[in-house]
Each structure stands twice: as C-alpha cells, then as structure tokens.
C-alpha cells in the first residue's frame, strides 16, 4: 500500500533507515546539484533556493502560517549554512 503523503510503500518505509532515505532519487526533485561539474559555481542565491525547497519539502508547507514563520526561516538559514559548508569542503576529483 502506498502512503499518500510520501508515495512510498508502507513496507519500504518500515524497512528503511534515514541513510536510505537520503539517497532516494525522487526526493526533492526540484533541488539541483550545486557542485562542479553540474554547475561552475554555486551562488548564495542557488544555495538559498535549494535550502528553501528542502525546508518546504520536509515541512510540507509552501509558505508557513505566521506562527511557524520564525521556525521556517530559521530552518532555511541553517540548511543554507550547512549546504555552503558542505560545498566548500567537497573535493571534486578531476577538476582543475
């Protein structure tokens, strides 16, 4: 049986780990890869847009209600920072 929210079978959801979920190819489809060779360099706007899409996906809200706005914005900021840190630390082999 498919879960109507995630589109995942209940058996699959019950037998997966958080790491498995991180590598699902259909999760957050609108978030683009932000490292070379997929793009030359990620801008701050690229990182912010990816963070916003991620928080929207995870929270289930396109735009939060006023009482959730602070938590939503804080999450976007934290995800942006983590993304920037990750991209700065990645070593892409074969790149000059």
Number of C-alpha atoms within 10 A of each C-alpha: 9 12 11 8 7 10 11 13 12 12 11 11 16 9 8 10 10 8 8 10 12 9 9 10 8 9 14 15 11 12 15 13 12 18 16 15 11 10 10 9 12 15 11 12 10 16 21 18 17 22 22 22 18 21 22 18 15 11 13 11 13 11 13 15 10 9 8 11 12 12 12 20 14 12 18 22 16 13 19 22 16 14 17 17 11 12 17 10 9 10 11 11 7 6 7 4
